[in-house]
Amino acid sequence: MKRIYLDYAASTPVAPEVEAAMRPYFFNKFGNAGSLHSFGQEAIAALDESRETIANAIGAGFREIIFTGSATEANNLAIRGAIKRFKNYDLGFRNESILNHKSKIINPRLIVSAVEHESILETARDLEKEGIEVIYLPVSKNGIVDLKKLKKSLSEKTILVSVMYANNEIGTIQPIAEISEIIRNFREELRIKNNELRNKKSIIHNSSFIIPFFHTDAVQAFQFLDCDVKNLGVDMMTLSAHKIYGPKGIGALYVRSTKSEARNSKQIINLKLQTPNKKVSDFGFQISNLQQLVSPIVVGGGQEFGMRSGTENIPLAVGFAEAVRLIAKNREKEGERIAKLRDYFWKELKKIYQAVKRNGDTKNVLPNFLNVYFPDYEAADLLVSFDLAGLAVSAGSACSARSAEPSYVMEALGFSKKQSGRNIRFTLGRPTSKKDIDTALRIIRKLTK
């Protein structure tokens, strides 16, 4: 029996090109990137090239890409790092009424959408225990963030706003550029207010930072959408390799730099050889203060520009970069192909079982997502039946798939707890063919008579 896999939002197979690119760094080119000998130089060169590839793909600078062990870690670094960086410092651009006598912000605020990935929501809940105020933005029945609520929620205490680019359960695409504009306008209002207060000498001002910052989780979006950070206007963005036919165990966080572009390690080595009397920092490669928007949450040897300590995983970084290169090469064409297959699937599914309903936004949605409400079936029962018949799908995020709780995303859309437990997520991928869809439809027809 051939098994049909329609759960590509959970994970994707490693592309052959990616596997081939990684293989040498497991066996022959195994040096530690921190070593000064030739093996180490070979490793750091591969790391630099991988970082450069990913940076170029999103319009970022070389040192604005921080490799992490997963997208979950990247999300934690963005949120915890931003809160840690700013809650204990004089922020400037702030009214004295929200600062204590040591110029520390009182009850800093974090804003997230109610349909974020668990790694965002659980981090936010954990920070609430530490006295951080968290605003959970509601969404429409299609899953779009309430922009009016966002505007009302922004305050002088707001350090970070985090809204995912595309939802991992329903595929709804958020208006990231519009959200960014709202945040930029609010910053400008604060700047004007700050200037007025400075004239009255009523605040302490020694900071060049303007908050709130804006982070987006683009893990699901990167495969199909423009993720140029300048076009989006984001300060931080999370990416993951295993969602784009790369290896598991590696993610990346883009962090907008507040300094001029640093040189990569190859350039530093060459300059050091040419002028041995100069210090490394003289060449613009300043290990500390590279990413000033966030503080590290994993410390140690100072890898990743001091933002994420730990021996660099060179094979996975190389595989990540190769996966990014392949996606960028064929993004538009592949998106169109998969969208046609998805629409065909939905059209035929309605013929088989007319009571089904499609969840989320039908226009602002990723081309590979089809989230369906089966009113007469519990999702858990369908998942087991489908799997036994050779069809692999899910009821939502793989990170919470083993939980018996109804989907919090569906509840945020207005579903009751009972209704929230009757939805199936079908997600198509690069290997999906029309034949696969037809086989899936036959299985569904047989099991939902």
MONORPE-V379704 format. One record per pair of residues at least 12 apart in sequence whose ideal C-beta (glycine too) atoms are under 8 Angstrom apart, sorted by the first residue. I is the first residue (numbers start at 1). GAP is how many residues later the second one is. Records with the same first field share a line. If there is no record, write none. Layout:
I=GAP  GAP
This chain:
1=389
2=388  437
3=387  388  389
4=386  387  388  432  435  436  439
5=387  424  426
6=385  386  387  420  421  422  426  430  434
7=385  386  387  391  418  420
8=360  419  420  421  422  424
9=159  162  211  234  359  360  385  389  416  418
10=384  387  388  391  417
11=231  232  237  387
12=230  231  232  233  234  417  418
13=232  418
14=231  232  233  305
15=230  231  307  308  311  415
17=305  309
18=227  228  229  301  304  305  308
19=300
21=297  298  300  301
22=225  293  294  296  297  300
23=292
25=18  21  289  290  293
26=289
29=13  14  17  285
30=13
31=12
32=279
33=14  270  278  279  281
34=267  269  277  278
41=228
43=269  271
44=221
45=220  221
46=268  271  272
47=20  265  267  270
48=14  216  217  218
49=269  272
50=267  268  270  271
51=14  16  213  266  270
52=212
53=268  269  271  272
54=185  198  266  267  270
57=170  267  268  270  271
58=169  170  171  179  181  196
59=169  170  171  172
60=169  194
61=196  200  201
62=199  200  201  202
63=194  198  199  201  227  228  242
64=190  191  192  193  227
65=187  188  189
66=186  187  188  189  225  238  239  241  242
67=183  184  185  237  241  245  246  250  253
68=182  183  184  185  240
69=180  181  182  241  244
70=170  179  180  181
71=46  48  146  148  167  168  169  172  180
72=45  47  179  327
73=178  225  235
74=164  165  166  177  178  179
75=42  44  45  48  87  142  163
76=43  47  221
77=176  217  219  220  221  230  231
78=82  84  137  158  160  175  177  216
79=31  41  44  45  48  81  83  136
80=43  47  217
81=212  213  214  215  216  226
82=77  78  131  133  154  211  212
83=25  27  44  49  76  77
84=210  211  213
85=207  208  209  210
86=19  22  73  123  125
87=17  18  21  45  72
88=16
89=14  15  118
90=13  14  114  116  117
91=14  116  118  120
92=102  111  112  113  114  115  116  117
93=63  97  98  100  101  112  114  116  117  118
94=62  100  109
95=61  98  102  107  108
96=106  107  108
98=58  59
99=104  105
103=101
105=52  54
106=51
107=24  25  26  50
108=24  25  49  50  51
109=23  24  25  26  44  46  48  49  50
110=14  17  22  23  24  25  48  49  50  52
111=23  24  26  39  42  43  47  49  50  51  101
112=12  22  23  24  25  49  50  51
113=23  24  26  32  49  50  51  61
114=22  23  24  25  294  298
115=24  28  49  52  54  57  293  294  297  298
116=46  47  48  101
117=47  51  100  102  280  282
118=279  281  282
119=280
120=42  44  97
121=287
124=12
133=24
135=18
137=12  13  16  26
138=274
139=273  274
140=273
141=272  273
142=30  218  219  220  222  271
143=24  27  29  217  218  266  269  270
144=28  30  31  217  220
145=18  29  30  34
147=28  31  32  35
150=29  32
151=31  35
154=28  29  32  58
156=34
158=53  54
159=52  53  54
160=51  52  53  54  55
161=18  22  51  52  53  54
162=52  53  54  55
163=13  16  51  53
164=52  53  54  55  56  57
165=51  52  53  55  56  60  62  67  72
166=52  54  55  59  199  200
167=53  193  242
168=51  52  228  229
169=202  227  228  238  240  241  256
170=189  190  191  195  199  201  239  243  255
171=49  189  194  195  197  198  199  200  256
172=188  189  192  193
173=48  52  188  191  192  193
174=42
175=189
176=40  56  57  58
177=54  55  56
179=35
180=34  52  53  54
181=52
183=29  31  50
184=49
186=26
187=23  24  25
190=20
191=19
208=50
209=49  83  84
213=22  23  80
214=19  20  21  22
215=19  20  21  22  23
216=16  18  20  21  22
217=20  21
218=19  20  21
219=19  20  21  24  32
220=23  146
221=145
222=17  21  22  102  105
223=20  21  104  108  143  145
224=107  110  111  142  143  144
225=141
227=12
229=25  27
234=20  22
235=20  21  58
236=17  18  19  20  57  58
237=16  17
238=13  14  15  16
239=12  13  14  15
240=12
241=75  78  79  82
244=79  80  83
245=78  81  82  185
246=70  73  74  76  77  78
247=68  69  72  73
249=64  67
250=63  66  67  69  70
252=68
255=36  38  39  52
256=37
257=33  34  35
258=34  35
259=27  30  31  33
260=24
261=23
262=22  23  24  28  43
263=20  21  22
265=20
267=16
268=12  15  17
271=12
287=15  18  19
288=18
290=15  16  17
291=14  15  16
294=13
296=12  13
298=12
334=96
335=32
336=31
338=29  30  90  91  94
339=28  29
341=87  91  92  93  96
342=25  26  27  28  86
344=90  93
345=25  81  83  92  95  96
346=12  24  26
348=89  93
349=23  92  95
352=89  92  93  96
353=21  91  92  95
355=19  20  21
356=16  17  18  19
357=15  16  18
358=12  13  14  15
359=12  13  14  51  54  64
360=53
368=59  60  61
369=56  57  58
370=55  56  57  58
371=52  53  54  55
372=51  52  53  54
373=46  49  50
374=48  49  50  74
375=44  47
376=72
377=45  71
378=43  44
379=16  42  43  44  45
380=15  24  41
382=42  65
383=12  41
385=62
386=57  58  61
389=54  57  58
390=49  53
391=48  49  52  53
393=31  32  33
394=30  31
395=12  26  28  29  30
396=13  14  27  29
397=12
406=12  14  15
407=13  14  16
408=12
410=13
426=14
